[in-house]
Amino acid sequence: MFKIEMPDYMPAKGEWGKNKKTALFFVKFSAHLALRLGLLIFLTPFYMLKYFLILISKR
């Protein structure tokens, strides 16, 4: 349903302090992923409900 892009470059543990840009990118990436998953989990019941109502109304 959603395409998840993995970053090409994963920094080593010692590089977090040196490479601020990469760390920032990683934080943004994780937040984006969490938001997508949260939205997906949040919206699934509504879709189920919609199809359920359609199913009932057709009978």
PDB file with SEQRES, HELIX, SHEET and CRYST1 records, atoms N, CA, C and O in Angstrom:
SEQRES   1 A   59  MET PHE LYS ILE GLU MET PRO ASP TYR MET PRO ALA LYS          
SEQRES   2 A   59  GLY GLU TRP GLY LYS ASN LYS LYS THR ALA LEU PHE PHE          
SEQRES   3 A   59  VAL LYS PHE SER ALA HIS LEU ALA LEU ARG LEU GLY LEU          
SEQRES   4 A   59  LEU ILE PHE LEU THR PRO PHE TYR MET LEU LYS TYR PHE          
SEQRES   5 A   59  LEU ILE LEU ILE SER LYS ARG                                  
HELIX    1 AA1 LYS A   13  GLU A   15  5                                   3    
HELIX    2 AA2 LYS A   20  LYS A   58  1                                  39    
CRYST1    1.000    1.000    1.000  90.00  90.00  90.00 P 1           1          
ATOM      1  N   MET A   1       0.829  -1.195   0.000  1.00  0.00           N  
ATOM      2  CA  MET A   1       0.000   0.000   0.000  1.00  0.00           C  
ATOM      3  C   MET A   1       0.873   1.260   0.000  1.00  0.00           C  
ATOM      4  O   MET A   1       0.668   2.169  -0.804  1.00  0.00           O  
ATOM      5  N   PHE A   2       1.852   1.299   0.916  1.00  0.00           N  
ATOM      6  CA  PHE A   2       2.790   2.423   0.974  1.00  0.00           C  
ATOM      7  C   PHE A   2       4.176   1.941   0.585  1.00  0.00           C  
ATOM      8  O   PHE A   2       4.613   0.868   1.003  1.00  0.00           O  
ATOM      9  N   LYS A   3       4.871   2.749  -0.227  1.00  0.00           N  
ATOM     10  CA  LYS A   3       6.245   2.407  -0.586  1.00  0.00           C  
ATOM     11  C   LYS A   3       7.171   2.994   0.467  1.00  0.00           C  
ATOM     12  O   LYS A   3       7.126   4.194   0.738  1.00  0.00           O  
ATOM     13  N   ILE A   4       8.001   2.164   1.054  1.00  0.00           N  
ATOM     14  CA  ILE A   4       8.925   2.618   2.091  1.00  0.00           C  
ATOM     15  C   ILE A   4      10.330   2.689   1.504  1.00  0.00           C  
ATOM     16  O   ILE A   4      10.881   1.684   1.055  1.00  0.00           O  
ATOM     17  N   GLU A   5      10.900   3.893   1.514  1.00  0.00           N  
ATOM     18  CA  GLU A   5      12.249   4.072   0.970  1.00  0.00           C  
ATOM     19  C   GLU A   5      13.259   3.971   2.100  1.00  0.00           C  
ATOM     20  O   GLU A   5      13.129   4.630   3.132  1.00  0.00           O  
ATOM     21  N   MET A   6      14.264   3.137   1.889  1.00  0.00           N  
ATOM     22  CA  MET A   6      15.333   3.026   2.875  1.00  0.00           C  
ATOM     23  C   MET A   6      16.468   3.956   2.474  1.00  0.00           C  
ATOM     24  O   MET A   6      16.807   4.043   1.294  1.00  0.00           O  
ATOM     25  N   PRO A   7      17.059   4.655   3.443  1.00  0.00           N  
ATOM     26  CA  PRO A   7      18.200   5.516   3.106  1.00  0.00           C  
ATOM     27  C   PRO A   7      19.397   4.681   2.657  1.00  0.00           C  
ATOM     28  O   PRO A   7      19.654   3.606   3.198  1.00  0.00           O  
ATOM     29  N   ASP A   8      20.124   5.190   1.663  1.00  0.00           N  
ATOM     30  CA  ASP A   8      21.264   4.453   1.100  1.00  0.00           C  
ATOM     31  C   ASP A   8      22.407   4.340   2.102  1.00  0.00           C  
ATOM     32  O   ASP A   8      23.107   3.328   2.154  1.00  0.00           O  
ATOM     33  N   TYR A   9      22.585   5.384   2.891  1.00  0.00           N  
ATOM     34  CA  TYR A   9      23.740   5.431   3.783  1.00  0.00           C  
ATOM     35  C   TYR A   9      23.290   5.390   5.234  1.00  0.00           C  
ATOM     36  O   TYR A   9      22.616   6.301   5.713  1.00  0.00           O  
ATOM     37  N   MET A  10      23.669   4.324   5.927  1.00  0.00           N  
ATOM     38  CA  MET A  10      23.348   4.207   7.340  1.00  0.00           C  
ATOM     39  C   MET A  10      24.605   4.507   8.151  1.00  0.00           C  
ATOM     40  O   MET A  10      25.591   3.780   8.028  1.00  0.00           O  
ATOM     41  N   PRO A  11      24.602   5.550   8.971  1.00  0.00           N  
ATOM     42  CA  PRO A  11      25.813   5.941   9.700  1.00  0.00           C  
ATOM     43  C   PRO A  11      26.172   4.973  10.822  1.00  0.00           C  
ATOM     44  O   PRO A  11      25.302   4.345  11.425  1.00  0.00           O  
ATOM     45  N   ALA A  12      27.470   4.867  11.088  1.00  0.00           N  
ATOM     46  CA  ALA A  12      27.948   4.049  12.201  1.00  0.00           C  
ATOM     47  C   ALA A  12      27.719   4.806  13.509  1.00  0.00           C  
ATOM     48  O   ALA A  12      27.422   6.001  13.505  1.00  0.00           O  
ATOM     49  N   LYS A  13      27.861   4.090  14.630  1.00  0.00           N  
ATOM     50  CA  LYS A  13      27.563   4.705  15.927  1.00  0.00           C  
ATOM     51  C   LYS A  13      28.463   5.895  16.246  1.00  0.00           C  
ATOM     52  O   LYS A  13      28.004   6.875  16.834  1.00  0.00           O  
ATOM     53  N   GLY A  14      29.730   5.823  15.870  1.00  0.00           N  
ATOM     54  CA  GLY A  14      30.675   6.891  16.171  1.00  0.00           C  
ATOM     55  C   GLY A  14      30.468   8.148  15.338  1.00  0.00           C  
ATOM     56  O   GLY A  14      30.991   9.213  15.668  1.00  0.00           O  
ATOM     57  N   GLU A  15      29.701   8.021  14.251  1.00  0.00           N  
ATOM     58  CA  GLU A  15      29.557   9.139  13.319  1.00  0.00           C  
ATOM     59  C   GLU A  15      28.403  10.080  13.651  1.00  0.00           C  
ATOM     60  O   GLU A  15      28.256  11.124  13.017  1.00  0.00           O  
ATOM     61  N   TRP A  16      27.583   9.721  14.638  1.00  0.00           N  
ATOM     62  CA  TRP A  16      26.401  10.548  14.943  1.00  0.00           C  
ATOM     63  C   TRP A  16      26.772  11.989  15.265  1.00  0.00           C  
ATOM     64  O   TRP A  16      26.158  12.918  14.740  1.00  0.00           O  
ATOM     65  N   GLY A  17      27.781  12.186  16.132  1.00  0.00           N  
ATOM     66  CA  GLY A  17      28.177  13.533  16.527  1.00  0.00           C  
ATOM     67  C   GLY A  17      28.784  14.311  15.375  1.00  0.00           C  
ATOM     68  O   GLY A  17      28.497  15.495  15.198  1.00  0.00           O  
ATOM     69  N   LYS A  18      29.637  13.638  14.578  1.00  0.00           N  
ATOM     70  CA  LYS A  18      30.338  14.300  13.481  1.00  0.00           C  
ATOM     71  C   LYS A  18      29.378  14.707  12.366  1.00  0.00           C  
ATOM     72  O   LYS A  18      29.415  15.833  11.871  1.00  0.00           O  
ATOM     73  N   ASN A  19      28.534  13.777  11.990  1.00  0.00           N  
ATOM     74  CA  ASN A  19      27.678  14.029  10.837  1.00  0.00           C  
ATOM     75  C   ASN A  19      26.271  14.416  11.290  1.00  0.00           C  
ATOM     76  O   ASN A  19      25.392  13.563  11.416  1.00  0.00           O  
ATOM     77  N   LYS A  20      26.072  15.692  11.528  1.00  0.00           N  
ATOM     78  CA  LYS A  20      24.778  16.179  12.019  1.00  0.00           C  
ATOM     79  C   LYS A  20      23.698  16.038  10.954  1.00  0.00           C  
ATOM     80  O   LYS A  20      22.546  15.734  11.264  1.00  0.00           O  
ATOM     81  N   LYS A  21      24.075  16.261   9.692  1.00  0.00           N  
ATOM     82  CA  LYS A  21      23.115  16.220   8.589  1.00  0.00           C  
ATOM     83  C   LYS A  21      22.495  14.830   8.466  1.00  0.00           C  
ATOM     84  O   LYS A  21      21.284  14.695   8.292  1.00  0.00           O  
ATOM     85  N   THR A  22      23.330  13.809   8.556  1.00  0.00           N  
ATOM     86  CA  THR A  22      22.849  12.436   8.450  1.00  0.00           C  
ATOM     87  C   THR A  22      21.925  12.097   9.610  1.00  0.00           C  
ATOM     88  O   THR A  22      20.894  11.449   9.428  1.00  0.00           O  
ATOM     89  N   ALA A  23      22.306  12.542  10.804  1.00  0.00           N  
ATOM     90  CA  ALA A  23      21.495  12.278  11.990  1.00  0.00           C  
ATOM     91  C   ALA A  23      20.130  12.938  11.847  1.00  0.00           C  
ATOM     92  O   ALA A  23      19.100  12.340  12.159  1.00  0.00           O  
ATOM     93  N   LEU A  24      20.138  14.180  11.370  1.00  0.00           N  
ATOM     94  CA  LEU A  24      18.896  14.918  11.163  1.00  0.00           C  
ATOM     95  C   LEU A  24      18.017  14.207  10.139  1.00  0.00           C  
ATOM     96  O   LEU A  24      16.807  14.078  10.326  1.00  0.00           O  
ATOM     97  N   PHE A  25      18.642  13.746   9.050  1.00  0.00           N  
ATOM     98  CA  PHE A  25      17.916  13.022   8.008  1.00  0.00           C  
ATOM     99  C   PHE A  25      17.286  11.757   8.578  1.00  0.00           C  
ATOM    100  O   PHE A  25      16.139  11.427   8.278  1.00  0.00           O  
ATOM    101  N   PHE A  26      18.053  11.060   9.403  1.00  0.00           N  
ATOM    102  CA  PHE A  26      17.565   9.809   9.978  1.00  0.00           C  
ATOM    103  C   PHE A  26      16.376  10.053  10.896  1.00  0.00           C  
ATOM    104  O   PHE A  26      15.415   9.283  10.901  1.00  0.00           O  
ATOM    105  N   VAL A  27      16.449  11.138  11.678  1.00  0.00           N  
ATOM    106  CA  VAL A  27      15.348  11.491  12.579  1.00  0.00           C  
ATOM    107  C   VAL A  27      14.096  11.822  11.777  1.00  0.00           C  
ATOM    108  O   VAL A  27      12.997  11.380  12.112  1.00  0.00           O  
ATOM    109  N   LYS A  28      14.272  12.609  10.710  1.00  0.00           N  
ATOM    110  CA  LYS A  28      13.145  12.976   9.855  1.00  0.00           C  
ATOM    111  C   LYS A  28      12.543  11.735   9.208  1.00  0.00           C  
ATOM    112  O   LYS A  28      11.323  11.590   9.126  1.00  0.00           O  
ATOM    113  N   PHE A  29      13.421  10.838   8.747  1.00  0.00           N  
ATOM    114  CA  PHE A  29      12.983   9.604   8.098  1.00  0.00           C  
ATOM    115  C   PHE A  29      12.161   8.742   9.055  1.00  0.00           C  
ATOM    116  O   PHE A  29      11.111   8.222   8.679  1.00  0.00           O  
ATOM    117  N   SER A  30      12.638   8.593  10.287  1.00  0.00           N  
ATOM    118  CA  SER A  30      11.933   7.783  11.288  1.00  0.00           C  
ATOM    119  C   SER A  30      10.584   8.394  11.628  1.00  0.00           C  
ATOM    120  O   SER A  30       9.588   7.685  11.768  1.00  0.00           O  
ATOM    121  N   ALA A  31      10.557   9.721  11.761  1.00  0.00           N  
ATOM    122  CA  ALA A  31       9.307  10.412  12.084  1.00  0.00           C  
ATOM    123  C   ALA A  31       8.295  10.222  10.960  1.00  0.00           C  
ATOM    124  O   ALA A  31       7.112   9.983  11.206  1.00  0.00           O  
ATOM    125  N   HIS A  32       8.777  10.331   9.716  1.00  0.00           N  
ATOM    126  CA  HIS A  32       7.919  10.162   8.545  1.00  0.00           C  
ATOM    127  C   HIS A  32       7.327   8.755   8.512  1.00  0.00           C  
ATOM    128  O   HIS A  32       6.139   8.571   8.250  1.00  0.00           O  
ATOM    129  N   LEU A  33       8.176   7.771   8.782  1.00  0.00           N  
ATOM    130  CA  LEU A  33       7.752   6.376   8.788  1.00  0.00           C  
ATOM    131  C   LEU A  33       6.712   6.125   9.873  1.00  0.00           C  
ATOM    132  O   LEU A  33       5.700   5.466   9.636  1.00  0.00           O  
ATOM    133  N   ALA A  34       6.969   6.656  11.058  1.00  0.00           N  
ATOM    134  CA  ALA A  34       6.047   6.483  12.187  1.00  0.00           C  
ATOM    135  C   ALA A  34       4.698   7.125  11.886  1.00  0.00           C  
ATOM    136  O   ALA A  34       3.647   6.573  12.213  1.00  0.00           O  
ATOM    137  N   LEU A  35       4.742   8.295  11.260  1.00  0.00           N  
ATOM    138  CA  LEU A  35       3.514   9.007  10.901  1.00  0.00           C  
ATOM    139  C   LEU A  35       2.698   8.201   9.896  1.00  0.00           C  
ATOM    140  O   LEU A  35       1.480   8.081  10.027  1.00  0.00           O  
ATOM    141  N   ARG A  36       3.381   7.649   8.892  1.00  0.00           N  
ATOM    142  CA  ARG A  36       2.698   6.835   7.880  1.00  0.00           C  
ATOM    143  C   ARG A  36       2.040   5.619   8.503  1.00  0.00           C  
ATOM    144  O   ARG A  36       0.876   5.324   8.232  1.00  0.00           O  
ATOM    145  N   LEU A  37       2.790   4.913   9.339  1.00  0.00           N  
ATOM    146  CA  LEU A  37       2.262   3.714   9.988  1.00  0.00           C  
ATOM    147  C   LEU A  37       1.098   4.058  10.904  1.00  0.00           C  
ATOM    148  O   LEU A  37       0.104   3.334  10.965  1.00  0.00           O  
ATOM    149  N   GLY A  38       1.233   5.173  11.615  1.00  0.00           N  
ATOM    150  CA  GLY A  38       0.174   5.617  12.511  1.00  0.00           C  
ATOM    151  C   GLY A  38      -1.102   5.929  11.754  1.00  0.00           C  
ATOM    152  O   GLY A  38      -2.199   5.554  12.170  1.00  0.00           O  
ATOM    153  N   LEU A  39      -0.942   6.624  10.634  1.00  0.00           N  
ATOM    154  CA  LEU A  39      -2.098   6.965   9.806  1.00  0.00           C  
ATOM    155  C   LEU A  39      -2.762   5.711   9.266  1.00  0.00           C  
ATOM    156  O   LEU A  39      -3.988   5.602   9.246  1.00  0.00           O  
ATOM    157  N   LEU A  40      -1.938   4.764   8.827  1.00  0.00           N  
ATOM    158  CA  LEU A  40      -2.451   3.515   8.273  1.00  0.00           C  
ATOM    159  C   LEU A  40      -3.269   2.758   9.310  1.00  0.00           C  
ATOM    160  O   LEU A  40      -4.368   2.286   9.019  1.00  0.00           O  
ATOM    161  N   ILE A  41      -2.730   2.644  10.520  1.00  0.00           N  
ATOM    162  CA  ILE A  41      -3.418   1.937  11.600  1.00  0.00           C  
ATOM    163  C   ILE A  41      -4.678   2.693  12.014  1.00  0.00           C  
ATOM    164  O   ILE A  41      -5.700   2.086  12.334  1.00  0.00           O  
ATOM    165  N   PHE A  42      -4.596   4.022  12.005  1.00  0.00           N  
ATOM    166  CA  PHE A  42      -5.720   4.855  12.421  1.00  0.00           C  
ATOM    167  C   PHE A  42      -6.869   4.792  11.411  1.00  0.00           C  
ATOM    168  O   PHE A  42      -8.037   4.779  11.799  1.00  0.00           O  
ATOM    169  N   LEU A  43      -6.537   4.752  10.111  1.00  0.00           N  
ATOM    170  CA  LEU A  43      -7.575   4.824   9.080  1.00  0.00           C  
ATOM    171  C   LEU A  43      -8.175   3.479   8.697  1.00  0.00           C  
ATOM    172  O   LEU A  43      -9.259   3.433   8.116  1.00  0.00           O  
ATOM    173  N   THR A  44      -7.489   2.380   9.013  1.00  0.00           N  
ATOM    174  CA  THR A  44      -7.982   1.063   8.616  1.00  0.00           C  
ATOM    175  C   THR A  44      -9.395   0.770   9.125  1.00  0.00           C  
ATOM    176  O   THR A  44     -10.215   0.296   8.338  1.00  0.00           O  
ATOM    177  N   PRO A  45      -9.731   1.026  10.403  1.00  0.00           N  
ATOM    178  CA  PRO A  45     -11.096   0.743  10.863  1.00  0.00           C  
ATOM    179  C   PRO A  45     -12.166   1.500  10.094  1.00  0.00           C  
ATOM    180  O   PRO A  45     -13.264   0.983   9.888  1.00  0.00           O  
ATOM    181  N   PHE A  46     -11.856   2.731   9.664  1.00  0.00           N  
ATOM    182  CA  PHE A  46     -12.834   3.509   8.915  1.00  0.00           C  
ATOM    183  C   PHE A  46     -13.126   2.870   7.564  1.00  0.00           C  
ATOM    184  O   PHE A  46     -14.276   2.819   7.130  1.00  0.00           O  
ATOM    185  N   TYR A  47     -12.077   2.382   6.901  1.00  0.00           N  
ATOM    186  CA  TYR A  47     -12.275   1.696   5.627  1.00  0.00           C  
ATOM    187  C   TYR A  47     -13.102   0.433   5.822  1.00  0.00           C  
ATOM    188  O   TYR A  47     -14.001   0.147   5.030  1.00  0.00           O  
ATOM    189  N   MET A  48     -12.803  -0.317   6.868  1.00  0.00           N  
ATOM    190  CA  MET A  48     -13.527  -1.545   7.168  1.00  0.00           C  
ATOM    191  C   MET A  48     -14.999  -1.229   7.398  1.00  0.00           C  
ATOM    192  O   MET A  48     -15.881  -1.930   6.900  1.00  0.00           O  
ATOM    193  N   LEU A  49     -15.253  -0.173   8.153  1.00  0.00           N  
ATOM    194  CA  LEU A  49     -16.613   0.247   8.464  1.00  0.00           C  
ATOM    195  C   LEU A  49     -17.361   0.626   7.190  1.00  0.00           C  
ATOM    196  O   LEU A  49     -18.527   0.271   7.018  1.00  0.00           O  
ATOM    197  N   LYS A  50     -16.686   1.346   6.301  1.00  0.00           N  
ATOM    198  CA  LYS A  50     -17.293   1.780   5.050  1.00  0.00           C  
ATOM    199  C   LYS A  50     -17.735   0.571   4.220  1.00  0.00           C  
ATOM    200  O   LYS A  50     -18.869   0.511   3.745  1.00  0.00           O  
ATOM    201  N   TYR A  51     -16.818  -0.392   4.054  1.00  0.00           N  
ATOM    202  CA  TYR A  51     -17.151  -1.570   3.260  1.00  0.00           C  
ATOM    203  C   TYR A  51     -18.224  -2.413   3.932  1.00  0.00           C  
ATOM    204  O   TYR A  51     -19.050  -3.031   3.260  1.00  0.00           O  
ATOM    205  N   PHE A  52     -18.209  -2.436   5.246  1.00  0.00           N  
ATOM    206  CA  PHE A  52     -19.208  -3.173   6.010  1.00  0.00           C  
ATOM    207  C   PHE A  52     -20.594  -2.572   5.774  1.00  0.00           C  
ATOM    208  O   PHE A  52     -21.565  -3.303   5.578  1.00  0.00           O  
ATOM    209  N   LEU A  53     -20.685  -1.246   5.793  1.00  0.00           N  
ATOM    210  CA  LEU A  53     -21.956  -0.557   5.550  1.00  0.00           C  
ATOM    211  C   LEU A  53     -22.446  -0.788   4.126  1.00  0.00           C  
ATOM    212  O   LEU A  53     -23.642  -0.976   3.901  1.00  0.00           O  
ATOM    213  N   ILE A  54     -21.528  -0.773   3.169  1.00  0.00           N  
ATOM    214  CA  ILE A  54     -21.881  -1.037   1.768  1.00  0.00           C  
ATOM    215  C   ILE A  54     -22.438  -2.449   1.644  1.00  0.00           C  
ATOM    216  O   ILE A  54     -23.423  -2.684   0.943  1.00  0.00           O  
ATOM    217  N   LEU A  55     -21.794  -3.382   2.332  1.00  0.00           N  
ATOM    218  CA  LEU A  55     -22.214  -4.780   2.304  1.00  0.00           C  
ATOM    219  C   LEU A  55     -23.628  -4.940   2.855  1.00  0.00           C  
ATOM    220  O   LEU A  55     -24.441  -5.670   2.289  1.00  0.00           O  
ATOM    221  N   ILE A  56     -23.917  -4.258   3.957  1.00  0.00           N  
ATOM    222  CA  ILE A  56     -25.237  -4.339   4.581  1.00  0.00           C  
ATOM    223  C   ILE A  56     -26.300  -3.712   3.683  1.00  0.00           C  
ATOM    224  O   ILE A  56     -27.388  -4.268   3.526  1.00  0.00           O  
ATOM    225  N   SER A  57     -25.991  -2.560   3.094  1.00  0.00           N  
ATOM    226  CA  SER A  57     -26.981  -1.845   2.285  1.00  0.00           C  
ATOM    227  C   SER A  57     -27.329  -2.595   1.003  1.00  0.00           C  
ATOM    228  O   SER A  57     -28.402  -2.385   0.436  1.00  0.00           O  
ATOM    229  N   LYS A  58     -26.434  -3.469   0.539  1.00  0.00           N  
ATOM    230  CA  LYS A  58     -26.699  -4.214  -0.696  1.00  0.00           C  
ATOM    231  C   LYS A  58     -27.681  -5.359  -0.480  1.00  0.00           C  
ATOM    232  O   LYS A  58     -28.314  -5.823  -1.428  1.00  0.00           O  
ATOM    233  N   ARG A  59     -27.811  -5.816   0.763  1.00  0.00           N  
ATOM    234  CA  ARG A  59     -28.708  -6.937   1.026  1.00  0.00           C  
ATOM    235  C   ARG A  59     -30.160  -6.517   0.973  1.00  0.00           C  
ATOM    236  O   ARG A  59     -31.049  -7.344   1.172  1.00  0.00           O  
TER     237      ARG A  59                                                      
END                                                                             
